[in-house]
């Protein structure tokens, strides 16, 4: 499990740990890890040219101490001091003793153009807003260079707690972060500035709270979550999913939602709606009913909304049941917020950015630029688990103390018509199998992302291909 903590939490944990260590020990741990990561990125340290973009405070100190270690190994190191009067004095002395030199931002063009590696130590975790003009100019120079860019703790200019980017930010090939991940390293748009992320253990785990602000599941976490049929399992023990979706205009949405549920291990799928003939033609094992959700037969979860058009009746009827309900597509628009909040059984909502914007009454761009804020607000407003689809899929539970989940397996190949319908059926299958809403949505997003990668394999793909690749994703996680 990858965990991320907000700046305030990290600072508190660092203060507690520093009180237990000799002065400067924590910074030396960070600098040692940073220098090792830089050496790995360079391949050959001796004779390489390294430029340090050095701001004030501890972030600049980490950068200078790491530069000193590289200089001792034979690298030519030049520090560009953005705040000479506030540069960490001991770290600056260490750099100069090791043979490093300093320069000003106005004279940095030539060293940056010739650099093999640039360390971005301009702004640490306390930075807010985009880069100031002098730093933005350096970022432009770095972008035009051929140097490998390593960000110290996080790329300068991004918002560490939210993943927002206001103005200019520096793009890194590698971010070396200390103690714990910061939310901005996991959430777009900031995540796109971080490149690869390497976490350096500086001993902070003992002073961080047990519950992080964000978490990202990995293969082992998914393997522990996914249901596995026992010897005595029958279709009801494995989970029966109800699908109330599709319309005469959009029968394919029903077919794809059913595909997602069946390919995800559902014991059975019950379908209600006007697309019964299309569903049976593709999946004859589906149990079709001409009644609404309340009279369709026994189910452990309902999926409603994909392709529903303006027919609010199946959505309202599904929400009136006492089993978990997943709302997607038209179901999000047709569901009354008061009805959703009043439910005693769990509700899972799966909007994309445009749908989330409509529910929140804001512009789509606002959701895309502040995804963490949007998903938390929707979960609070509807008292539901919300899976916000997109370049970074986020899953938030209704409780304030619940970490937001960040899905690491997303791929742009999933940006195809019907892919969300497959995800709805997949999530419904896991809900019916008994997974908690946050776990079901997180596991579904993870499997969906892997299936999208497998189905595409570097080439265009369709939603049905994604559904058909779910078993392969499941097998690989179990392996």
N, C-alpha and C positions, 0 to 999 in steps of 0.2 A: 504494500500500500504506500503510495506517495502522499505525503501530508504537506500542507501549506498553512502558514500562520501570518496574521496581519502584523504590520510594523509595530504597533503598540505592544503586542504580545512578544515579539522578538526582542524588542528593546528591554522589556522587563526581565525576560529570561537571561539576556546578556548581562544585565546589571547583577542579577543574582549569582551568575557563574563567575563573573569577574571578582566579586567579593570573596570568592573561595580560592582564587588563583593569584600568583605573583603579578605585579603590575606589568602590563604589556604582553602577558602570556597568550591571551586570547587572540590578539592581533597577529602574533607570531605564528600561531596555529593556522590562521586564515591565510597568511602570506605564504607559508610553506606549501599548503595545498594549492594555492593559486600558482605559485612558481612551478610546481610539478605539472599542473595541467597545461601551463604555457610551454613547458619543455616538451611535453607529449605532442602538442599542436605543432611545434617547430620541427620536431624530429631531430634536428642537430642544433644545439644551443650555441656552441663555439662558433664565432664569426657571424652570427645572425645579427640583424638590426632590429631593435625593439624600441618602440615609442610608448611612453606612458602619458596618458591624458589625465592629469592629476588635479582634482578639486580639493576642497578643504575637508577637514574632519577625518573620521576613521576610515572612510572608503578610500580617500587619498592616501592615508597611511598604509593600508593593506597593499595598495598599488605600488607605492615606493619601496616598501620592504620586499615585495616580490621581485621588483626590478633589481634591487640590490643582490638578491640571490642569483638572478640570471646573469648579472654583470660579473659576479664571482666565478661563473662558469664560462666566461669568455664572450658573452654577448655584448654588443655595443648598445648601451641603453641611454636614451635621451628622455628626460621628463619635461613635458610641457606644463608649466605651472599656471593654472587659471586664477589662482588666488594666492600669490606669493606671500602676502602678509599673514595668511591663515593656513598655510601648508603645515602638515604635521612635522614639527621640528626634528624629532629624533629619527623619524623615518627618512627625512631628507638628508640628514647627516649620514645615515647608513648607506644611502645610495651613493653619495659623493665619496665616501670612504672606499666603496667597492669599485670606483672608477666611472660611475655614471655621471652624466652631465645634465644641465637644465637649459631650457630656453623659454621664450614667451610665445603666446598664441600668434602674435604677428609674424614671428619667424619660424613657424612650425611647418610651413608648406613643404619645404625641401626634405626635412627628416621624415615626414609622413609619406611622401612620395617614394622614398627609398626603403621604407620599413618592410620587414618580413612579417612583423606582428605588432599590432597596436592593442594596448590595454586601455579599456574605457573605465577609468576611475573618476569620472567627472562628478557624478552625483550618486549618492548612496540611497538607502531605503527611505531616507527622509525627504527625498526630492518630490516636488509637486509641480505639475504643469510641464510644458515642453521646455526645451533647452533655451537658454538666453542667447542673444545674438553672437557673442564671442564663441560660445560652445557650439552653437549651430553651425558656425563657419567651419570649425574643426570637424564636425560630423560630415560636412560636405566634402572636405578634403579626404577624409577617411574613405568615404564612399567611392571617390574617384581613384583611390589607390588600389594596389593589388594585395595589400596586407591582409593577413588573417586577423580578424577582430575578436578579441576576448573581452566580454563585459565582466566587471567585478561586482559580484552579488546580483546585479540586474542591469539591463541596458539603461543608460542615462536618458531621461525624458519620458519614461513610461510611469504610469501610476501603479505603485507596488501593490496596493490593496484591492484594486478593482480591475486591472487590466486595460484601463482606458489610456488613450494616447491623445494628448492635447498639444498640438504644434509639432515641432521637430523632435525626433528621438533618434538615437544612434542604433543602427542595426548591427547585431553581432553574429558571428559564425558560431561562437561558443559562449555560453554564460556559465561562470563558475560561481555558485551560490553557497552560502555558508550556513550550516546548522539545520536549516529547514528550507523548503521551497517557499517562495513568496507568491501570493495569488496571481500577481501579474505575469508570472512566468508560465502559468498554465492556461490563461484565458486570453482569447483573441479580443481586440486586435493586438495587444501587447505581446502575446506569445509569438507572433510572427517576427518580432524584433529580437527574440532571444536566441535563435538558432538552436543548437543542441544545448542541453542543460546538464551540468555536472554538479552534484551535491557533495560538498566537503564536510566531513564530520569534524566539528570543533568542540564536541562534548556538550552541545546545547540540549540534547535529548533529555537529560536529567532535570532540567529546569523549565522545559516547555510544558504547557498543560497537556493532559492526556487526550483531550478532544481538540482536533485542529479546526481551522475555519474552512478549509477545503481539503478534499481527499480525492485521489485518483486510483481506481482499482487497477490491479495488474493481473496477469494470467492466474497466479496462484489464488488470488482472492476470488476470481470468478469460478475456478474449479471447486472451491469450497461452497459457493452459493448455489451452483446449478443443481437442480433436482436429479435424482437417479432412481429409477424404479426398483423397488424391492421385489422379492420373489412372490409376495402375495398381492402385488399391485394389480388393480384393474383400471378401467378407463376413468372411473370416478376418483380413485386415489391419485391418478396421474394428473387429473384436472380436466374439466369440461369447460370450454370457452364458448360464450355466446357472442355472435357477431350480428349486430343490427346496423347494417351499412348498405351502401349502394342505392341506386335509383334506376329508373328506366333510362335516364340520360348518362349515368355513370355506373354501369354494372361492373366495370373492371375494378373499381375500388373495393367492392365486396369480394371479388375473386382474389385479389392480392392480399387483403386482410386475412381471408381464410387460409391462403397459402402460407403467410407468415406464422399463423397459429399452428397449422399442421406440421410444418417443417421444424417447429420449435418443441416438439414433443408432447403436444396436447393429447390427452387420452381420447378426446372427441371434440368436434366443433359443431355447435348448433347454429344454424343460420336462419334469421328472419329478415324478410325484406323482399323487394320486387325483383331482385336479381337472382332468384333461386335457380332458374334454368341455366344461367351462365355458370353459377357456382357448381351445380351438379355435373354439368358437361365437363368441367375441368377436374373436379374432386368429388367423385361419386360416393366417397365415404362420409361426406358431410350429412348431418342430420338436419333436414329442412323442415321448418314449421311455417304455416300460414297465419299463425297467431302472433301477437306482439311479444315483447320480452317477458312479461309477467306470466304468460301461459305457454311459453315455448318448451318448458321442461327444465329439469335440474341442470344448473350451471354453477360454477364457482367464481366466475367473473364475466363481465360484459365489456365488449368493445363496441362503441357507437360513434357515429359521425362521419366516417370516411364516405364521400360520395353521396351524402344524404340529401343534398340540395336544400330545399326550404321546408322539408317535412320534419317538424319538431316533435311529433308524437312519439316515435321510437326512442328519441333521446330522453324525453321526459319520463317515459315508462322505464327505461333502463335505470335512470337515476332514482326512481322510486323503489327499486329493489334493495335487498339488504346484503348484496355482495359487492366486491370491488368493481368499479366502473372506470374504464378508460375513455376519455373524451379526446377526439382528434378532429381536425379539419372542420367541416360544417358543424359538428357537435359542439365545438368550442363557442361558436357564434350563437347557437340555438339554446345553449344551457343557461339557465338563470343563476346568477351568482348566489342569490339567497338560497336557492334550492341546493346548490352544491355545498354551501357552507353548513346547511342543516343536516346533511347526510350523516348517519352514524357509521356507515361502512366507508372504506377509503375511496378516494377519487384520484385518478392520475390524469393529468392533462399534458398533451404533447404538441404544443404550438411551434411553428417556425417564427422567425423574427417578425414577419408581416402580420401574422395572426396575433402574436403577443402585443404588437403595437396597437392593433385594433382593440384588444381587450383592455389595455392600459390607457387608451386614448392619447397616445403620443405618436410621433413620427417613427417610421421604421428605422431611420438612421439613428435615432436616439437609443433604440433597443440594441442595434448592432454595435454601437460605440460603448455601451454600458451594459453588457450582457449580465453581469453578476447582479447588478442592481435590479434589472428587469425580472430575472427569474425569482429572486427573493421577494419582490413585491407581488408578483402573481401568486406565489405560494401563500403569502400572508393574506392577500385579498380573498382568495377562494378557499383558504384553509385546506389546500390540496397539495399533493406531490406534483411538481411541475418539471417536465423534461423540455427544455428549450433547445430545439434543434438548430444546427448551424455549424459553422466552421469549428467552433468549440461547443460541443453539446454539454449543457449543464443540467444537473438534476438537483432540485431543492425540495426538501420536505417542509411541511407546514410549521414545524416547531422552530423557534428562534435558536435553540441550542444545537440544532442538527447541522453537521457539516454539509456544505454543498459538494456534490460529486462532480468531477470533471472527467469526461470520457476521453481516453487517449487514442482511440482506434479510428477516429473519423477519417473520411477520405472524400475528396471532391467527386469521385465517381458515383457517390450516392445522390448527387444532385440530378436526379432523373425522375420523371413523372411516375408516381405510384410507389416510390421507395418508402415514403412515410406511411402508406397503408400497410406495407409489409411490417414495418416497425410496430405499428399498432397491434397487429395480430400476434407478433412475437411477444410483445410486452403482456398482452392479455393472457397468453399461454402461461407465462411465468407467474402472473397473478393467480391464475386458476390453480397452479401447482402449489400455491401456499406461500410464495415469497412475499416478504413485506414490500409495500409500495416502492420505497426508496431502492431496495435491493433489486426488485423486478425491473424497474426502469433503468437502473445502472447496468444490470446484466444484459438487458435487451439492447441498450445503446452499444455496449461493448461487442456483443455478438453481431449486431447489424453492421458495425464498422468493419469487423473482420470479414464478414460475408461480402461486403461491398468490394473489399480489396481482392478477395479470391475470385469473385465473379468477373471483375474487370480485368485483372492481371495485366494492367497497362493498356487496355483497349476499351472502347465504348461498351456499355452494358445496359441492360434493362432491368426493371424492378423484379420481374419474375426470375431472372438469373440470380438476383440477390437472395430471394427467398430460397431458391434451390441450393445455394451455397451455405445456408445456415447450418446444416448438419456437419459440413466439413469444419466450420468454425467451432462448433460444439466439440467435435472429436479432437481438434488440436488443443483446445483448452483442457480437455480431460486427459490428454496424453501425458 
